[in-house]
Amino acid sequence: MVLATDLDGTFLGGSKTDRTALYDWLRAQPDVQLIFVTGRDPEFIAALCAAGDVPTPEYVIGDVGTTIARFDKARVQPLPDLEAPIAAAWRGLSDEVQDRLASVDGLWLQKAAFRHRLSYEYDDRFDRAALSVLDGLAVDLIVSHGCFVDVLPKGVSKGPSLLRLIAHLELDADRVLVAGDTLNDLSMFQTGLHGALVGGAEPELLDATDHLPRAHRCRHIGAGGITEAIHAHNLHPTPPELPK
């Protein structure tokens, strides 16, 4: 089995009891491969793993799908061959995007180390229609969580990058579970892989995945929802114990 999971609100979400149960189970399963699929940057992921509270992933899809990497020697180490099309698609766009968005009220650049994307936060002054200043650029926009705007190379996001990694590793796609809770996770569910829409997921994500038969709507929040989905999809012969 492969668990490809978002972090905030998903793998890092839920009660401490549910998180501990899932994490301990993962550490005890040599036949389960863990992949982080997150909007977080490599520095954050390295610090998270160094703290020792979460199991260490084997691979990372970071920066909302624009980083594809192996996690080795306590570091996120990008895979150049897999990232080459992403880097090529982003080349020359960063400065242009920043210039065009500089005049948009209520929108500001996040404090993060960006590689092949830009991410912004916004407040109640922000008008989504103002993003039309990016019309004509080869970028995709994801507005999520009521406060974030991600600007990505066109056609690049969590789902397509995960599929590229799955193909590269020659994994059995039918044994992969994706898990998420916000609209920047939508492309993972659109892959057709088994899915865990964890409890507390954004209503917009639930609406957008309503027609997807493999996108299981979990009752439990965060890590508890992941455990619930492992059972629902029958993905492991000895799954972790269901949350109470």
N, C-alpha and C positions, 0 to 999 in steps of 0.2 A: 504494500500500500504506500501511496505518496500523499502527504498532507501539504497542500500549497495554500498557505493562510496569510491573510492580512494581519496586521499587528494591532493597532489602536482600535479598541472597541470589539475586537474579535479574539485573537490569540491572547492578548493582554487584558481582555475584558472578562466580566463575570466575577463570581465570588472567589475569594481566596481558596476555599475548599475545592471548587470546581477546577480552578487553574492548577492547583497542586496535584489533583488526581490525574488530569490530562498530562501534565508535564512528567510526572513520575512514570506514567504508563509509556509515554514516548521514549523515555530514557531506557526503559526495560525491553523495548522492542527492536531488535536488530534488523527486522524485516520491514520497518516503517521508515521511509525517507521523508525528511522535513525540509520544506522550502518556504522561506519568507517571501511574501509577495506584498509589497508595501510602498507607500508614498515616502517613507523615511529614507534619508540619505545614508551612505556607507558609514559615516562617522557615528551616527546615532546607533546603527545596528551593531557596530563593533563594541560600543560602550555598553549597550544592553546585554550582549553576550558575555562581556568581561565581568559584569556584576554577578553572573552565575545563577540568577534566579530562573532563567528560562533554558530549555534545551537548546543546544547549538544546531543551527541548520547546516545542511550540506551545501545548499545553494541559496542564492538570493536574487529575487527580482525586485530591485529597488527603484527609488525615484519615479514612482508611478509607471513602471515598466520600461524606463529608459536606461536602466542599469541591469545587466545580466551577468551574474558573477558566481564564482565558487567562494564558499566561506572556508578559509584555510589559514592555519597559523594565526588565529584570532583576528583575521582581517577579511574584509570583503575584497576579493581579487577579481576584477572584471575579466570577462572572456572576450578578447578582442575580436575574434572571428564572428561571434554572435552579435556583438555590438556594432560592427562595422556599418551595416545598413542604417542603424539608428543615428550614429555619429554623422554619416553622410547626409541624412535627411535634415539634421539640425544645423548643419554648418551654415554660418552666416545669419542665422535667425535671431539669436539672443539679443544683440544690440538693437535690431529693428523692432522686436517685440517690446523691449523696455522703453524705447523712444515713443512708440505709439501709445503705450499705456500710461506714460508719465502724467498725462493730463486728466486721467480718469479719477473723479472724486471718490473718496472712501475706499481706495484700493492701494495696497502697498505690498512690496516684495517681501517674502518671508526671509528670515535670517537663517540661511542654509547654504551649504556648498553645492552649487548646481553644476551638473555635468551636461546633460543633453535635454534639459527642460527648464522651465521657470515656474515657480509657484507663488501665488499671491494670497493675501488675506483681505477681507473686506468688512465694512461695517454698514450701518443703515443708510449712509449717504450714497452707497453704490447702486447704480442702475445697470442691470445686466445688459440692457440694450447698448450701453456704451462700449461693449466688447466688439461692436461692429467696426471699430477702428482697426481691427485685425483682419477684416475681410480682404481677400486676395492673397494672404500669406498661406503657405503650406503647413498650417498648424491645426491641431484639434484642441478644443477647450472642454474641460470638465469642471463644472460648478457643483460642489458637494458640501455636505455637512452644514449648510447655511452660512458658511464663512470662508470657503476656500475656492480659488480658481487655479487650475493647473493648465499650463500651456505646453503642449507636447508636439513633437514632430508628427505630421499627418500619418495616420495609420498605426501609430505606436501607442500602446497602453499595456496594462497588466496582462490581459488575456492573450494577445498575439505574442508577447514576449515569453509568456509561460509555454505556449504551444511550441515556440522555437526551441526552448530549452528541453521540453519533453522529447521532441524529435531528435535533438542532438544527443540526448542520453539514451535514446531508444527505449523509453519507458512505455509500459502498457497504459495507455490513456484511460482505459476502463477501470483502472485501479487508483485513479487520482481523485482526491476530494479537494475542491476549492472552497474557501470560506471567506466571507466578508460581510460588511454592514453598511457601506455607503456607496454613493454613485460612482466613485472612482474604482469600485470593484465590479461594476456592471459587466465589463468586457470579459472578466473571468467566467461569469455565469453564461455569457453568450457563446463560449467555446463548446458548450454541450457536455462538459465534464460534470461528474457528480458534484452537487453544490450544497453548501450549508449557509443559508441566510439566517445568521444568528439572531436571537431575540434582541429586540431593540433596534433592528435595522431601520434605515431611513425609509419612510413611506414611499418616497420617489423610487427607491431601489426595488421595493416590493412591487410597486405598480409596473416597473419596467421589466420585471422577471416573471410576471404573473402567468405568462404563456409557456414558460420553460418547465417541462415535466421533471427534470432532474434537479431543479433548484428547490431544495427542501426548506420549508419555512420552520425554523426551530422555535420551540417554546422557551428554551433556556437561553440566557444571555451569554455572549462571549464564549469562553472555553467550554462551558456546559453545553452550548449549542453545537459546538464541534463534536463533542462526544455523542450527543443525540443523533447527529447526522451520520456518524460512523455506523451506528446501529441501524438507522433508517435505510441506508444504502447497502448494508451488509458487506462492508469492505474489509473486515478483519475477523478471523475465526475466534479471537479472544479479545474483544473490544474492551475499552475501559468501562468501569461500572457507571451506569446511568445516574445522573444527578437526582437527588430526591426531590 
